Amino acid sequence: MSRRTLLRGFGTTGALAALAGCGVPAAYVEPGDRAADDDRSDRDHSLTFANWPLYIDTDDENESRRPTLDAFTGRTGISVSYTEEINDNDEFFGKISPALMNHQETGRDLVVISDWMAARFVRLGWVQEMDRSKQPNVATYLDPQLRTPAFDEGRLHSVPWQSGITGIAYNRRKLGHEIRSTSQLWADDLRGKVTLFSGLDESFALLMQGNGADVTRWTADDFHAMCEQVGKLVKRKHIRRFTGNDYIKDLASGDVLACQAYSGDVIQLKADNPDIEFVVPEEGAELWAESLMIPNLARHKRNAEKLVDHYYDPEVAAELAAWVNYVCPVPAARDILASAKDEETAALAEDPLIFPDDAMRERLAIARDITAEERVGFAKKWNAIVGL
């Protein structure tokens, strides 16, 4: 199941998200009201951690065991109740927003959500600032390119769990030539053989970059130009369809020759089919993250901060990166993997989709998020094009 899932329009959950995103007085929480009166960390050595499915290392012989979590418990004595309950950003927002909006506990000490949703939580004041003095690994090893997202300057409220790239995947053998540019997706030989992501937040940055926009500070004009372009492509039946994570099946079967794709997915696809290629276009691609955050009134904040810092130990980060195959937010983990005795593990250190090289990084950008004021109108326009 995708960890970068589609925005499903404005149903019950979406309506709540739109209302909260507008910053209505009942939703916003002042800084002084975010911490629990009684942090139980010192006397209750536990925490609850909510994450996405298939997003942590597991033991080969016993999938219920998670070696990096077990190592944390062994080192600190803090037990972790780990749940794979986040299947969709909006769905999870709908699950915990009533508690946060009403100044109540969520029952979770640590959650992982996509950057565009993390922006909403920060804007609403629904997550706590972390104490970086208690997180020396984060302070030392966090990837410099991920340190200053527009939604959380200085990364005070969030720390990337994993990162990734939204770029282009294609079947080089069946297409018969390389793709180097987003504009090549619109060539005649790809008519009816291209898919784009249906989710607004997942799709817009790469498409704007293809038009030459600076996505770190894109404008409404950039957005409307992109929508006009995609709308014309839909009318010409150039775009086969809009997808969630099911693009993987289309690409693997050959029904689609080129598509928007996530770097971590393509690493796994390429292992089964060497003809599948992933490209960061010449015009650029989006670098994104899914972030660890501590919700308001969490009862084990200090324990949660320790777990976050645990995953920024380069040894631990390397172990996690070897399993999930997304962009590692700890560049120092590369040397750990490179020294591995296992050849397949050592080879991961040279994979630019896990550790982007300098040339690739120059083409990567973190897009500014869609503001609360923009979201309703922009989502309505995009969803009309996509057919949601």
Contacts in CASP RR format, 6 or more apart in sequence:
PFRMAT RR
TARGET T0000
AUTHOR 0000-0000-0000
METHOD contacts of the structure
MODEL  1
MSRRTLLRGFGTTGALAALAGCGVPAAYVEPGDRAADDDRSDRDHSLTFA
NWPLYIDTDDENESRRPTLDAFTGRTGISVSYTEEINDNDEFFGKISPAL
MNHQETGRDLVVISDWMAARFVRLGWVQEMDRSKQPNVATYLDPQLRTPA
FDEGRLHSVPWQSGITGIAYNRRKLGHEIRSTSQLWADDLRGKVTLFSGL
DESFALLMQGNGADVTRWTADDFHAMCEQVGKLVKRKHIRRFTGNDYIKD
LASGDVLACQAYSGDVIQLKADNPDIEFVVPEEGAELWAESLMIPNLARH
KRNAEKLVDHYYDPEVAAELAAWVNYVCPVPAARDILASAKDEETAALAE
DPLIFPDDAMRERLAIARDITAEERVGFAKKWNAIVGL
1 52 0 8 1.000
1 53 0 8 1.000
1 54 0 8 1.000
1 87 0 8 1.000
1 245 0 8 1.000
2 244 0 8 1.000
2 245 0 8 1.000
2 262 0 8 1.000
3 52 0 8 1.000
3 53 0 8 1.000
3 55 0 8 1.000
3 114 0 8 1.000
3 290 0 8 1.000
4 114 0 8 1.000
4 166 0 8 1.000
4 202 0 8 1.000
4 245 0 8 1.000
4 262 0 8 1.000
4 288 0 8 1.000
4 290 0 8 1.000
5 87 0 8 1.000
5 88 0 8 1.000
5 89 0 8 1.000
5 202 0 8 1.000
5 244 0 8 1.000
5 245 0 8 1.000
6 197 0 8 1.000
6 198 0 8 1.000
6 199 0 8 1.000
6 202 0 8 1.000
6 244 0 8 1.000
7 89 0 8 1.000
7 90 0 8 1.000
7 198 0 8 1.000
7 199 0 8 1.000
7 200 0 8 1.000
7 201 0 8 1.000
7 202 0 8 1.000
7 379 0 8 1.000
7 388 0 8 1.000
8 14 0 8 1.000
8 88 0 8 1.000
8 90 0 8 1.000
8 388 0 8 1.000
9 379 0 8 1.000
9 383 0 8 1.000
9 388 0 8 1.000
10 17 0 8 1.000
10 18 0 8 1.000
10 376 0 8 1.000
10 379 0 8 1.000
10 380 0 8 1.000
13 90 0 8 1.000
13 91 0 8 1.000
13 93 0 8 1.000
13 94 0 8 1.000
14 90 0 8 1.000
16 93 0 8 1.000
16 94 0 8 1.000
16 97 0 8 1.000
17 90 0 8 1.000
17 93 0 8 1.000
17 94 0 8 1.000
17 97 0 8 1.000
17 120 0 8 1.000
18 375 0 8 1.000
18 376 0 8 1.000
19 27 0 8 1.000
20 27 0 8 1.000
20 93 0 8 1.000
20 97 0 8 1.000
20 101 0 8 1.000
20 120 0 8 1.000
20 124 0 8 1.000
21 27 0 8 1.000
21 120 0 8 1.000
21 123 0 8 1.000
21 124 0 8 1.000
21 372 0 8 1.000
21 375 0 8 1.000
22 372 0 8 1.000
22 373 0 8 1.000
23 123 0 8 1.000
23 124 0 8 1.000
23 372 0 8 1.000
26 101 0 8 1.000
26 102 0 8 1.000
27 101 0 8 1.000
27 124 0 8 1.000
28 124 0 8 1.000
28 125 0 8 1.000
29 100 0 8 1.000
29 103 0 8 1.000
29 124 0 8 1.000
29 125 0 8 1.000
29 126 0 8 1.000
29 296 0 8 1.000
31 125 0 8 1.000
31 129 0 8 1.000
33 103 0 8 1.000
33 296 0 8 1.000
34 125 0 8 1.000
34 126 0 8 1.000
34 127 0 8 1.000
34 128 0 8 1.000
34 296 0 8 1.000
34 297 0 8 1.000
35 128 0 8 1.000
35 296 0 8 1.000
35 297 0 8 1.000
35 301 0 8 1.000
36 105 0 8 1.000
36 297 0 8 1.000
36 298 0 8 1.000
36 299 0 8 1.000
36 301 0 8 1.000
38 299 0 8 1.000
39 299 0 8 1.000
39 300 0 8 1.000
39 301 0 8 1.000
39 302 0 8 1.000
40 299 0 8 1.000
40 300 0 8 1.000
41 47 0 8 1.000
41 300 0 8 1.000
41 301 0 8 1.000
41 302 0 8 1.000
41 303 0 8 1.000
42 302 0 8 1.000
44 299 0 8 1.000
44 300 0 8 1.000
45 76 0 8 1.000
45 77 0 8 1.000
45 78 0 8 1.000
45 79 0 8 1.000
45 303 0 8 1.000
46 78 0 8 1.000
46 79 0 8 1.000
46 80 0 8 1.000
46 81 0 8 1.000
46 300 0 8 1.000
46 303 0 8 1.000
47 78 0 8 1.000
47 79 0 8 1.000
47 80 0 8 1.000
47 81 0 8 1.000
47 109 0 8 1.000
47 110 0 8 1.000
47 300 0 8 1.000
47 303 0 8 1.000
47 304 0 8 1.000
47 307 0 8 1.000
48 80 0 8 1.000
48 81 0 8 1.000
48 83 0 8 1.000
48 107 0 8 1.000
48 108 0 8 1.000
48 109 0 8 1.000
48 110 0 8 1.000
48 300 0 8 1.000
49 80 0 8 1.000
49 81 0 8 1.000
49 82 0 8 1.000
49 83 0 8 1.000
49 108 0 8 1.000
49 109 0 8 1.000
49 110 0 8 1.000
49 111 0 8 1.000
49 304 0 8 1.000
49 307 0 8 1.000
50 83 0 8 1.000
50 85 0 8 1.000
50 86 0 8 1.000
50 92 0 8 1.000
50 108 0 8 1.000
50 110 0 8 1.000
50 111 0 8 1.000
50 112 0 8 1.000
51 82 0 8 1.000
51 83 0 8 1.000
51 84 0 8 1.000
51 85 0 8 1.000
51 86 0 8 1.000
51 111 0 8 1.000
51 112 0 8 1.000
51 161 0 8 1.000
52 84 0 8 1.000
52 86 0 8 1.000
52 87 0 8 1.000
52 112 0 8 1.000
52 290 0 8 1.000
53 84 0 8 1.000
53 87 0 8 1.000
54 84 0 8 1.000
54 324 0 8 1.000
55 84 0 8 1.000
55 112 0 8 1.000
55 161 0 8 1.000
55 162 0 8 1.000
55 324 0 8 1.000
56 66 0 8 1.000
56 68 0 8 1.000
56 69 0 8 1.000
56 82 0 8 1.000
56 320 0 8 1.000
56 323 0 8 1.000
56 324 0 8 1.000
57 66 0 8 1.000
57 67 0 8 1.000
57 68 0 8 1.000
57 319 0 8 1.000
57 320 0 8 1.000
57 322 0 8 1.000
57 323 0 8 1.000
57 324 0 8 1.000
58 64 0 8 1.000
58 65 0 8 1.000
58 66 0 8 1.000
58 67 0 8 1.000
58 323 0 8 1.000
59 65 0 8 1.000
59 66 0 8 1.000
59 67 0 8 1.000
66 82 0 8 1.000
67 319 0 8 1.000
68 310 0 8 1.000
68 311 0 8 1.000
68 316 0 8 1.000
68 319 0 8 1.000
68 320 0 8 1.000
69 80 0 8 1.000
69 82 0 8 1.000
71 310 0 8 1.000
71 316 0 8 1.000
72 78 0 8 1.000
72 80 0 8 1.000
72 306 0 8 1.000
72 307 0 8 1.000
72 310 0 8 1.000
73 79 0 8 1.000
73 80 0 8 1.000
75 310 0 8 1.000
76 306 0 8 1.000
76 310 0 8 1.000
78 303 0 8 1.000
78 306 0 8 1.000
78 307 0 8 1.000
80 307 0 8 1.000
85 92 0 8 1.000
85 95 0 8 1.000
86 92 0 8 1.000
86 111 0 8 1.000
86 112 0 8 1.000
86 113 0 8 1.000
89 113 0 8 1.000
89 114 0 8 1.000
89 116 0 8 1.000
89 117 0 8 1.000
90 117 0 8 1.000
92 111 0 8 1.000
92 113 0 8 1.000
93 117 0 8 1.000
93 120 0 8 1.000
96 106 0 8 1.000
96 108 0 8 1.000
96 111 0 8 1.000
96 295 0 8 1.000
98 104 0 8 1.000
99 105 0 8 1.000
99 106 0 8 1.000
99 107 0 8 1.000
100 106 0 8 1.000
100 124 0 8 1.000
100 126 0 8 1.000
100 295 0 8 1.000
100 296 0 8 1.000
103 296 0 8 1.000
103 297 0 8 1.000
104 297 0 8 1.000
105 297 0 8 1.000
105 298 0 8 1.000
105 299 0 8 1.000
106 295 0 8 1.000
106 296 0 8 1.000
106 297 0 8 1.000
106 298 0 8 1.000
107 295 0 8 1.000
107 298 0 8 1.000
107 299 0 8 1.000
108 295 0 8 1.000
108 298 0 8 1.000
109 294 0 8 1.000
109 295 0 8 1.000
109 298 0 8 1.000
109 299 0 8 1.000
109 300 0 8 1.000
109 301 0 8 1.000
109 303 0 8 1.000
109 304 0 8 1.000
110 292 0 8 1.000
110 293 0 8 1.000
110 294 0 8 1.000
110 298 0 8 1.000
110 304 0 8 1.000
110 307 0 8 1.000
110 308 0 8 1.000
111 292 0 8 1.000
111 293 0 8 1.000
111 295 0 8 1.000
112 161 0 8 1.000
112 290 0 8 1.000
112 291 0 8 1.000
112 292 0 8 1.000
112 293 0 8 1.000
113 121 0 8 1.000
113 290 0 8 1.000
113 291 0 8 1.000
113 293 0 8 1.000
114 201 0 8 1.000
114 288 0 8 1.000
114 290 0 8 1.000
114 291 0 8 1.000
115 149 0 8 1.000
115 151 0 8 1.000
115 288 0 8 1.000
115 289 0 8 1.000
115 290 0 8 1.000
115 291 0 8 1.000
115 366 0 8 1.000
115 369 0 8 1.000
116 201 0 8 1.000
116 369 0 8 1.000
116 370 0 8 1.000
118 127 0 8 1.000
118 151 0 8 1.000
118 152 0 8 1.000
118 158 0 8 1.000
118 291 0 8 1.000
118 293 0 8 1.000
119 149 0 8 1.000
119 150 0 8 1.000
119 151 0 8 1.000
119 152 0 8 1.000
119 369 0 8 1.000
120 372 0 8 1.000
121 127 0 8 1.000
121 157 0 8 1.000
121 293 0 8 1.000
122 151 0 8 1.000
122 152 0 8 1.000
122 157 0 8 1.000
122 158 0 8 1.000
123 151 0 8 1.000
123 372 0 8 1.000
125 296 0 8 1.000
126 295 0 8 1.000
126 296 0 8 1.000
127 157 0 8 1.000
127 158 0 8 1.000
127 293 0 8 1.000
127 294 0 8 1.000
127 295 0 8 1.000
127 296 0 8 1.000
128 157 0 8 1.000
128 294 0 8 1.000
128 295 0 8 1.000
128 296 0 8 1.000
128 298 0 8 1.000
128 301 0 8 1.000
129 156 0 8 1.000
129 157 0 8 1.000
130 138 0 8 1.000
130 156 0 8 1.000
130 157 0 8 1.000
130 159 0 8 1.000
130 294 0 8 1.000
130 305 0 8 1.000
130 308 0 8 1.000
131 302 0 8 1.000
131 305 0 8 1.000
132 138 0 8 1.000
132 139 0 8 1.000
132 156 0 8 1.000
134 302 0 8 1.000
134 305 0 8 1.000
134 306 0 8 1.000
134 309 0 8 1.000
135 159 0 8 1.000
135 305 0 8 1.000
135 308 0 8 1.000
135 309 0 8 1.000
135 312 0 8 1.000
136 309 0 8 1.000
137 309 0 8 1.000
137 310 0 8 1.000
137 312 0 8 1.000
137 313 0 8 1.000
138 159 0 8 1.000
138 308 0 8 1.000
138 309 0 8 1.000
138 312 0 8 1.000
140 312 0 8 1.000
141 312 0 8 1.000
141 313 0 8 1.000
141 314 0 8 1.000
141 317 0 8 1.000
141 330 0 8 1.000
141 331 0 8 1.000
141 332 0 8 1.000
142 155 0 8 1.000
142 159 0 8 1.000
142 160 0 8 1.000
142 312 0 8 1.000
142 329 0 8 1.000
142 330 0 8 1.000
143 160 0 8 1.000
143 163 0 8 1.000
143 328 0 8 1.000
143 329 0 8 1.000
143 330 0 8 1.000
143 331 0 8 1.000
145 287 0 8 1.000
145 361 0 8 1.000
145 364 0 8 1.000
145 366 0 8 1.000
146 155 0 8 1.000
146 160 0 8 1.000
146 163 0 8 1.000
146 287 0 8 1.000
146 289 0 8 1.000
146 329 0 8 1.000
146 366 0 8 1.000
147 154 0 8 1.000
147 155 0 8 1.000
148 154 0 8 1.000
148 155 0 8 1.000
149 155 0 8 1.000
149 158 0 8 1.000
149 289 0 8 1.000
149 366 0 8 1.000
150 216 0 8 1.000
150 366 0 8 1.000
150 368 0 8 1.000
150 369 0 8 1.000
151 368 0 8 1.000
151 369 0 8 1.000
152 158 0 8 1.000
152 291 0 8 1.000
157 293 0 8 1.000
158 291 0 8 1.000
158 292 0 8 1.000
158 293 0 8 1.000
159 291 0 8 1.000
159 292 0 8 1.000
159 308 0 8 1.000
159 312 0 8 1.000
160 289 0 8 1.000
160 290 0 8 1.000
160 291 0 8 1.000
160 292 0 8 1.000
160 329 0 8 1.000
161 289 0 8 1.000
161 290 0 8 1.000
161 291 0 8 1.000
161 292 0 8 1.000
161 311 0 8 1.000
161 329 0 8 1.000
162 289 0 8 1.000
162 290 0 8 1.000
162 320 0 8 1.000
162 324 0 8 1.000
162 326 0 8 1.000
162 327 0 8 1.000
162 328 0 8 1.000
162 329 0 8 1.000
163 287 0 8 1.000
163 288 0 8 1.000
163 289 0 8 1.000
163 290 0 8 1.000
163 326 0 8 1.000
163 327 0 8 1.000
163 328 0 8 1.000
163 329 0 8 1.000
164 262 0 8 1.000
164 263 0 8 1.000
164 264 0 8 1.000
164 287 0 8 1.000
164 288 0 8 1.000
164 289 0 8 1.000
164 326 0 8 1.000
164 327 0 8 1.000
165 262 0 8 1.000
165 263 0 8 1.000
165 278 0 8 1.000
165 280 0 8 1.000
165 285 0 8 1.000
165 286 0 8 1.000
165 287 0 8 1.000
165 288 0 8 1.000
165 327 0 8 1.000
165 353 0 8 1.000
165 356 0 8 1.000
165 364 0 8 1.000
166 197 0 8 1.000
166 202 0 8 1.000
166 203 0 8 1.000
166 205 0 8 1.000
166 206 0 8 1.000
166 260 0 8 1.000
166 261 0 8 1.000
166 262 0 8 1.000
166 263 0 8 1.000
166 285 0 8 1.000
166 286 0 8 1.000
166 288 0 8 1.000
167 206 0 8 1.000
167 260 0 8 1.000
167 261 0 8 1.000
167 262 0 8 1.000
167 263 0 8 1.000
167 278 0 8 1.000
167 279 0 8 1.000
167 280 0 8 1.000
167 281 0 8 1.000
167 285 0 8 1.000
167 286 0 8 1.000
168 179 0 8 1.000
168 182 0 8 1.000
168 185 0 8 1.000
168 206 0 8 1.000
168 258 0 8 1.000
168 259 0 8 1.000
168 260 0 8 1.000
168 261 0 8 1.000
168 278 0 8 1.000
168 279 0 8 1.000
168 281 0 8 1.000
168 285 0 8 1.000
169 247 0 8 1.000
169 251 0 8 1.000
169 258 0 8 1.000
169 259 0 8 1.000
169 260 0 8 1.000
169 261 0 8 1.000
169 265 0 8 1.000
169 266 0 8 1.000
169 269 0 8 1.000
169 276 0 8 1.000
169 277 0 8 1.000
169 278 0 8 1.000
169 279 0 8 1.000
170 179 0 8 1.000
170 251 0 8 1.000
170 257 0 8 1.000
170 258 0 8 1.000
170 259 0 8 1.000
170 276 0 8 1.000
170 277 0 8 1.000
170 279 0 8 1.000
171 251 0 8 1.000
171 254 0 8 1.000
171 257 0 8 1.000
171 258 0 8 1.000
171 273 0 8 1.000
171 275 0 8 1.000
171 276 0 8 1.000
171 277 0 8 1.000
172 178 0 8 1.000
172 275 0 8 1.000
172 276 0 8 1.000
172 277 0 8 1.000
173 275 0 8 1.000
174 254 0 8 1.000
174 257 0 8 1.000
174 275 0 8 1.000
175 189 0 8 1.000
175 190 0 8 1.000
175 257 0 8 1.000
175 258 0 8 1.000
178 277 0 8 1.000
178 279 0 8 1.000
179 185 0 8 1.000
179 258 0 8 1.000
179 277 0 8 1.000
179 279 0 8 1.000
179 281 0 8 1.000
180 279 0 8 1.000
180 281 0 8 1.000
180 282 0 8 1.000
181 210 0 8 1.000
181 281 0 8 1.000
181 282 0 8 1.000
181 283 0 8 1.000
182 206 0 8 1.000
182 207 0 8 1.000
182 209 0 8 1.000
182 210 0 8 1.000
182 281 0 8 1.000
182 283 0 8 1.000
182 284 0 8 1.000
183 210 0 8 1.000
183 283 0 8 1.000
184 190 0 8 1.000
184 258 0 8 1.000
185 194 0 8 1.000
185 258 0 8 1.000
186 194 0 8 1.000
186 233 0 8 1.000
186 238 0 8 1.000
190 238 0 8 1.000
190 257 0 8 1.000
190 258 0 8 1.000
191 236 0 8 1.000
191 237 0 8 1.000
191 238 0 8 1.000
192 237 0 8 1.000
192 238 0 8 1.000
192 239 0 8 1.000
192 240 0 8 1.000
193 240 0 8 1.000
193 255 0 8 1.000
193 256 0 8 1.000
193 257 0 8 1.000
193 258 0 8 1.000
194 238 0 8 1.000
194 239 0 8 1.000
194 240 0 8 1.000
194 256 0 8 1.000
194 257 0 8 1.000
194 258 0 8 1.000
194 259 0 8 1.000
195 239 0 8 1.000
195 240 0 8 1.000
195 241 0 8 1.000
195 242 0 8 1.000
195 243 0 8 1.000
195 247 0 8 1.000
195 250 0 8 1.000
195 256 0 8 1.000
195 259 0 8 1.000
195 260 0 8 1.000
196 203 0 8 1.000
196 207 0 8 1.000
196 230 0 8 1.000
196 239 0 8 1.000
196 242 0 8 1.000
196 243 0 8 1.000
196 259 0 8 1.000
196 260 0 8 1.000
197 203 0 8 1.000
197 242 0 8 1.000
197 243 0 8 1.000
197 244 0 8 1.000
197 247 0 8 1.000
197 260 0 8 1.000
198 242 0 8 1.000
198 243 0 8 1.000
198 244 0 8 1.000
198 386 0 8 1.000
198 388 0 8 1.000
199 242 0 8 1.000
199 244 0 8 1.000
199 382 0 8 1.000
199 386 0 8 1.000
200 370 0 8 1.000
200 378 0 8 1.000
200 379 0 8 1.000
200 382 0 8 1.000
200 383 0 8 1.000
201 369 0 8 1.000
201 370 0 8 1.000
202 244 0 8 1.000
202 260 0 8 1.000
203 260 0 8 1.000
203 382 0 8 1.000
204 223 0 8 1.000
204 226 0 8 1.000
204 367 0 8 1.000
204 370 0 8 1.000
204 382 0 8 1.000
205 215 0 8 1.000
205 218 0 8 1.000
205 286 0 8 1.000
205 365 0 8 1.000
205 367 0 8 1.000
206 260 0 8 1.000
206 281 0 8 1.000
206 284 0 8 1.000
206 285 0 8 1.000
206 286 0 8 1.000
207 226 0 8 1.000
207 229 0 8 1.000
207 230 0 8 1.000
208 215 0 8 1.000
208 218 0 8 1.000
208 222 0 8 1.000
208 223 0 8 1.000
208 226 0 8 1.000
208 367 0 8 1.000
209 215 0 8 1.000
209 281 0 8 1.000
209 283 0 8 1.000
209 284 0 8 1.000
209 285 0 8 1.000
209 286 0 8 1.000
209 365 0 8 1.000
210 281 0 8 1.000
210 283 0 8 1.000
210 284 0 8 1.000
211 222 0 8 1.000
211 225 0 8 1.000
211 226 0 8 1.000
211 229 0 8 1.000
211 283 0 8 1.000
212 283 0 8 1.000
213 219 0 8 1.000
213 222 0 8 1.000
213 226 0 8 1.000
214 365 0 8 1.000
215 286 0 8 1.000
215 365 0 8 1.000
215 366 0 8 1.000
215 367 0 8 1.000
215 368 0 8 1.000
216 365 0 8 1.000
216 366 0 8 1.000
216 367 0 8 1.000
216 368 0 8 1.000
217 368 0 8 1.000
218 367 0 8 1.000
218 368 0 8 1.000
220 374 0 8 1.000
223 374 0 8 1.000
223 378 0 8 1.000
224 381 0 8 1.000
227 381 0 8 1.000
227 382 0 8 1.000
227 385 0 8 1.000
230 239 0 8 1.000
230 385 0 8 1.000
231 385 0 8 1.000
233 239 0 8 1.000
234 385 0 8 1.000
240 250 0 8 1.000
240 255 0 8 1.000
240 256 0 8 1.000
242 386 0 8 1.000
242 387 0 8 1.000
243 250 0 8 1.000
243 259 0 8 1.000
245 265 0 8 1.000
247 256 0 8 1.000
247 259 0 8 1.000
247 260 0 8 1.000
247 261 0 8 1.000
248 265 0 8 1.000
248 269 0 8 1.000
250 256 0 8 1.000
250 259 0 8 1.000
251 259 0 8 1.000
251 261 0 8 1.000
251 269 0 8 1.000
251 276 0 8 1.000
252 269 0 8 1.000
252 272 0 8 1.000
252 273 0 8 1.000
252 276 0 8 1.000
261 278 0 8 1.000
263 278 0 8 1.000
263 326 0 8 1.000
263 327 0 8 1.000
263 353 0 8 1.000
264 324 0 8 1.000
264 325 0 8 1.000
264 326 0 8 1.000
264 327 0 8 1.000
264 353 0 8 1.000
266 276 0 8 1.000
266 277 0 8 1.000
266 278 0 8 1.000
266 353 0 8 1.000
267 278 0 8 1.000
267 325 0 8 1.000
267 351 0 8 1.000
267 353 0 8 1.000
267 354 0 8 1.000
268 325 0 8 1.000
269 276 0 8 1.000
270 276 0 8 1.000
270 277 0 8 1.000
270 278 0 8 1.000
278 353 0 8 1.000
280 360 0 8 1.000
280 363 0 8 1.000
280 364 0 8 1.000
281 363 0 8 1.000
282 363 0 8 1.000
283 363 0 8 1.000
284 363 0 8 1.000
284 364 0 8 1.000
284 365 0 8 1.000
285 363 0 8 1.000
285 364 0 8 1.000
285 365 0 8 1.000
286 364 0 8 1.000
286 365 0 8 1.000
286 366 0 8 1.000
286 367 0 8 1.000
287 327 0 8 1.000
287 364 0 8 1.000
287 365 0 8 1.000
287 366 0 8 1.000
288 366 0 8 1.000
288 367 0 8 1.000
289 329 0 8 1.000
289 366 0 8 1.000
292 308 0 8 1.000
292 311 0 8 1.000
294 301 0 8 1.000
294 304 0 8 1.000
294 305 0 8 1.000
298 304 0 8 1.000
310 316 0 8 1.000
311 317 0 8 1.000
311 320 0 8 1.000
312 329 0 8 1.000
312 330 0 8 1.000
314 330 0 8 1.000
314 332 0 8 1.000
314 333 0 8 1.000
314 335 0 8 1.000
314 336 0 8 1.000
315 333 0 8 1.000
315 336 0 8 1.000
317 328 0 8 1.000
317 329 0 8 1.000
317 330 0 8 1.000
317 332 0 8 1.000
317 333 0 8 1.000
317 336 0 8 1.000
318 328 0 8 1.000
318 330 0 8 1.000
318 333 0 8 1.000
318 334 0 8 1.000
318 336 0 8 1.000
318 337 0 8 1.000
320 328 0 8 1.000
321 328 0 8 1.000
321 330 0 8 1.000
321 333 0 8 1.000
321 337 0 8 1.000
321 348 0 8 1.000
321 354 0 8 1.000
322 337 0 8 1.000
322 345 0 8 1.000
322 348 0 8 1.000
325 348 0 8 1.000
325 353 0 8 1.000
325 354 0 8 1.000
326 354 0 8 1.000
327 353 0 8 1.000
327 354 0 8 1.000
327 355 0 8 1.000
327 356 0 8 1.000
328 334 0 8 1.000
328 354 0 8 1.000
328 355 0 8 1.000
331 355 0 8 1.000
333 355 0 8 1.000
334 349 0 8 1.000
334 355 0 8 1.000
335 349 0 8 1.000
337 345 0 8 1.000
337 346 0 8 1.000
337 348 0 8 1.000
337 349 0 8 1.000
338 346 0 8 1.000
338 349 0 8 1.000
338 350 0 8 1.000
339 346 0 8 1.000
340 346 0 8 1.000
340 349 0 8 1.000
348 354 0 8 1.000
349 355 0 8 1.000
352 360 0 8 1.000
356 364 0 8 1.000
370 378 0 8 1.000
END
